Each structure stands twice: as C-alpha cells, then as structure tokens.
Amino acid sequence: MNVIRHTGFALLSVVASIAAHSVAAADTASTRIERMDPALDSIIAPGTAIERVATGFKFTEGPMWREGRLWFSDLRDNKVYAVSRSGKVELLIERAGGLDPFPADSYLGSNAMATDQDGSVLLVQQGGRKIVRLDAHLEPTPLLERYQGKKLNSPNDLVFAPDGSLWFTDPPFGLSGMDKDPAKELPFNAVYRYANGKLDAVIKDLTLPNGLAFSPDGKTLYVANFGPERFVNAYDVKADGAVSNARTLIKYAPDERRPGGPDGLKVDSAGNVWTTGPGGIRVISPRGKVLGQIVLPEVAANLAFAEQGKVIYITASSSIYKLAVRTPGAMPLYQR
C-alpha cells in the first residue's frame, strides 16, 4: 500500500525509526486489546500478550507464513525478509519491487505474497506493476502484468479462493499521479480473478481496493476500500466467480482521525473478519458487529495467520508483532 501520495491519509506515514532488528516486548502503554463484546473472549483469550517480534524496518507489508517463518515485504526498503518465531531475521530478496533504479524511500517495493499449488511463491511488485512467480532461487518470472493488453495499475494484495482461482486488487498506489498519472492505462481500479489462464475484472466500481479475503466456505468475498470513503464490503460469490449482493460490513466515519485505514484483512475459521482500520485492527463478526480491536504503537498495514492458525502476525510500520488466538485462523489454500 502506498501511504505517502494519497492526500488525506498522511497520518498513515508514521513510521518509527529504530536502528536495528531486535526482539522486544511491545510498549504496554500503547499496545492493548480492547474488548467491545464478550464474544471476543472465545477468539482472543483475556490477558493475551502482544509481542513485538522484530523491528527496524521502513514499512512492513504483505505477510505470508511459509516453512515455519513469516515472510514479509519492506515496501520502502525494496526488500523481502523472513523472521522466525524467536525473531531471527533473514534477508531473502533485494530489489524486490521490480524497479531499477529504485526511488529512495518510495513505496514502490514488493507487497503481498502467496504460496501457489506447486509450492512456488507469487509476489506482488508494486513498483513494477505486476505479479511475478519466484523460482527456487527466488528469481522472478512475470505471471500477470496486463489486462486486455493494458498494463495493470499496481497490484496490491492477493489470495487464492477455495476453488483455486487467484484474486487480487489493483489500485494505483504504484503510480506517482495515482488515477491522474499519464502512465495509468486502465480506466478503473479493479478486483481481478485469474483462473484457467483467463484474467477477469470482477469488481470495477471501488476507488481504492486494497486487502481481500474469502469466508471459509468461499461463498463470501471481503474487500477493503482504502479511500476516500473507507469501508469493507462483502460480496456473494457464485461458482463461476461472479459476485453479487454487494453490502457494507463496516464503514468508517469521514471525520475519523486516528491513524490507519482499511488495508489488509484476513478471516478466521469461524468467519470473523480481522481488518486493519483507523486506530487498530478490528475483529468483526460475519454480521458486521465489532467484537474488539487490537491497538499498537504503530500503524498496522496487514496481518497473517500462522502455526496452523493459532497465531496471528501483524506487519505494522517498522515492526512485526504477534499474538496467540483461541479461534484458529483460516490458513491459505496452499501452504508450505
């Protein structure tokens, strides 16, 4: 997600400046779990601690649990890292965003990742405006970069649906002029579905589609819209991938000034939606009731379930956080 160029969302650019990677307890004064409904206790046990696993990054995004570690992008540093449960950090990919040279401190590095059926990794290159497949040596090969002959805006988040189709969002965050950028070739910012070698623009009427996830049964799609109106929509999904019955799961007030926005989201095994938003990560029932909120000292951009869904990791500006959960998360369709 690009947070610096979009007027009205400058609050999201609070990125801590910390010198080195370290394992540290989070600041208890500004890190907490707010219980808004008793049902939250069955999802997160009362007294659960939030741990800061690693820090010292520029802007963390795109988390994926793989081979016992959390892989994630540093969007501003143009790198992909992996961090172990104990906080050991390894640099996996340099120049991950697909641009060379890379504009210093731009939000044009890599973003979301997902493991494919064959075990390879799909990586979003926000600056390169495409989705690539990484080989065993983590070298990229373009997979998706055009729709009907026109270059994609800048893919952002991606997920495999239960039927094996690949879905992704395509806002213009990788373009300096956003929707008015002369390099923008498509007239919309779509949610796409890729299946059987065919790419379809399924949703075209969102202004800034961002995070997306499916209900455990695959019958409901959730999509976060980053702005100017900030909300999360739910859609019914048919067997052929068509969507209908668009409705709002949660909408944020225009005068909401707390930092953060509708960015990454995930769904747990009970169908609850975990979504970033102003002030923290909301845990929302499938019917749209806010059950609780995770508050951190940094802006959370995304999150991922790990360890058979028993732990959730959060990418938040300069740091990676984690906490244990009672209701297991819905793990990705393909894992390794």
Phi, psi and omega in degrees: 000135175270125184246355188262332187272339189274108182305135180098351180236027181296335178301337182286351185271017175287102181242120182293146177252102183236136194290316189221159175293138179201161174257124185211152174287142180290156178295110186294338180288333183238007179239121184198165173247117181267122181268116181253349179207142180303335181298341180297331183297334178278350181257315176232122182295139176304139180085002179300133180270145173258125183249135172272117188274320182204155182207176180103014181264177182262316173197104186275143183202177169056046185288146178211128177276126184208127176051043174079011178222160175266118172270143178203159178263146164253100189299322182274339181260358173064040183221159171243133180238167166230142178231137180278173178302326183274355177102007177285125185255136176233132174282124181260316185222131169260159181051051188281343188274353177088008178245136177213109008283162180259123178298121186306132176061019173279164177264056187237020176279202177281165180226247189290157177222155175206143174278132180270174184300326181276003179093350178286168181252132170264133185231133174276127173254099186295316178292321179283349175063043180202169172251131182241160173253131179267133178275189183297338179260011179064028174269137186271144170232128182302136175249307181225124177215354180220150173235119182051043177084353181255141184293138176298157179294289173186094180310148189236294181238156180210154181204146172270128175286162179303336179275002178093355177285151179259128179242143177208157177259154186220065175285174182265028185298336180277001181250129186299328180263009182052229184295337182266003182293132180297341179278352180285121185259338182260142183277002182219168176244097196262165162255124186251154172235130180240118181208139178054038177077006182244134179253124180239136172274103188275320180234126185238357190256011176268145182283312181222071179297138187229255181289154177208153181198161179249151170296159183305328180272358178076005184270350180230132175252134175248135179226129176271135175251117189287332180168180352299322171282131186251119183198171170238125178260153171242145181224143169284139182242126178273169183299331180271004179094353177291147179244155180205177175054053177296132178212158184269123175280315177209143178227137182261142183295144180301331182267010177293116187253356180293146183294151180112167180196172179292102185236254180284151175210153178220166181234139178267178186292343176266001179091001177290143181260128176254113185226138173292153180190179178305124177089351179148193182263119177275141168252117191235135177291162179300341179268003175094012179271127179283119183265332181184177182214139175260122182249129181238164177282001178227165179282124178277129179259327185199176183202160181208137173281151184211170175053060182059027177084004184276348181226145173241133176256146183233128172268119186224098178051254186269000191224165172243129179241161174211157173207153178278150180233152177274317176272114184300148176283157173280112182284157180303155181302316180248134183223161175208000000 
